[in-house]
Amino acid sequence: MHIHPIKVPEAISAFAALCGIIYNLGCLLAAARFTRRRRAGLSKPAAGRPSPPISILKPLRGMDPEMYESLRSHCLLEYPEYEILFAVHDPQDPALVIAERLQAEFPQRNVRVLTFPKILGTNIKVSNLAQMVPLAKYDYLLVNDSDIRVGADYLRRIMAALVDSKVGLVTCLYRGVAERTISSRLEALCVSTDFGAGVLMAQALEGEIRFGLGSTLALRKSDLERVGGFEALLDYLADDYELGARMAQSGRQVELAGTIVETMLPGYCWREFVRHQLRWARAIRASRPRGYLTLGLTFAIPWAVLAVAFAGGAVWAWTLLVSALVARLGMAFVVGECVLGDRQVRTFCWLIPLRDFVALGLWAAAYAGRTVVWRGERYLLRKGRLVRAVPPRPSAAA
């Protein structure tokens, strides 16, 4: 019997597909580990555990989908004592109207609305944060993105982890809530079945989390000062990642809380989707260059399809493709639905192969340049730092 020799393209695609299958199986094990820890009481409030007062810092810029409802969820938290500081750079920012509306709607809450015309660095969000910290009333701080929506027990669960003296930073996973466009649904699948799985895998491989996520950054003022404050992050794109990395380097633990929050995704057009995903990809590449390189081997389905094509439809290649589909879809359901509670995964699972082909293309495109577009501004990314590609537009306050 004549055995067809395997050619180089077949071998490369088959090897990459096999790596992707192993990665998906590893994510399943990492998800099981996280689920066991969560069931064992990870960041669950315990009777008699202290609930120290905390300042929630919410830097705002522009409008996000369902922004009022997301910000309002922070005013409905079941927690003894906290304050909320909303801050913008531009006094004409439309987000200011929503912040002031919530301030009037919840007089029983200590809600403050601040404007900081001064820009301390390239990252305006971090510039606002650096100016908010001295005005925060309490020693415990919590920062999350303006598109994050939380449950009533959110603060209790986050603080249950942070009161441990060894923990310097608490962060948490999140799921995406999509609009009706295909691109928005693809991003939701990315958040729930790719990004979340990658975080769990990093925790399993490294034994701990060594970075932060913009969904939640809870910490003490003293630990923030230990790593240089927000002033040290003024020019970084992935400021959340960098804060967690510096906290871990300082010897403090970064804890992944058991609670899950939601991020409300826009109804992207394709151009907006690609820009956002490319910014995300280049930020990860700048923050974790070696990890990002191996990320290309996690897309089992596209590589298996290429193996089928290069092998001329050989039986072994079809077997590899079926295995890749089973491993990828199984991981997506376990991480997305079982761990993150994302019911959209079941509805949009037919988009996962398309999502993976797009993701592989974007992974490669991240190496083709250093330009990112963020909040309508174009920047160059140099070693994780933002450099304006064009002069800044004059602000209304100028």
Number of C-alpha atoms within 10 A of each C-alpha: 3 4 5 8 8 12 10 10 14 21 14 15 24 26 17 22 28 23 20 25 27 18 23 27 16 18 28 23 16 22 25 17 14 21 16 12 14 16 11 10 12 20 23 19 18 11 6 6 10 12 16 17 17 24 23 24 25 24 24 24 18 14 15 17 17 14 18 19 15 20 22 19 15 20 22 14 17 14 16 11 14 21 19 22 23 25 25 26 22 20 17 14 15 14 23 23 14 17 25 15 13 19 21 12 13 13 9 9 16 14 22 16 16 20 19 17 16 13 15 16 19 19 20 20 21 24 24 28 23 19 19 20 19 10 11 19 16 18 14 22 22 21 20 19 20 25 21 25 24 23 15 14 15 20 23 22 18 28 26 21 25 26 19 11 9 13 19 25 30 27 30 21 25 26 29 24 21 22 17 10 13 18 21 23 25 23 25 27 28 22 21 27 27 24 18 24 28 19 20 24 22 18 19 18 12 9 9 15 23 23 25 28 22 18 23 24 24 28 25 19 17 12 17 20 12 12 19 13 17 19 16 17 22 23 20 24 30 23 25 22 21 20 25 26 19 19 25 21 12 13 11 18 21 26 27 26 24 23 22 19 18 19 22 21 20 21 17 20 12 13 9 15 18 17 16 17 19 23 23 18 21 27 25 18 20 20 22 13 14 10 12 18 13 10 16 19 20 23 26 32 29 25 29 29 22 19 27 21 16 19 22 12 12 13 11 12 23 18 13 22 25 14 17 26 19 15 21 28 20 15 25 27 22 19 27 30 18 15 22 25 17 22 14 19 23 13 9 14 17 11 14 21 17 14 23 22 17 15 23 19 13 21 21 13 13 22 12 10 11 18 20 26 15 13 8 7 13 17 21 17 22 13 14 21 20 22 19 14 14 10 9 10 7 7 11 10 10 6
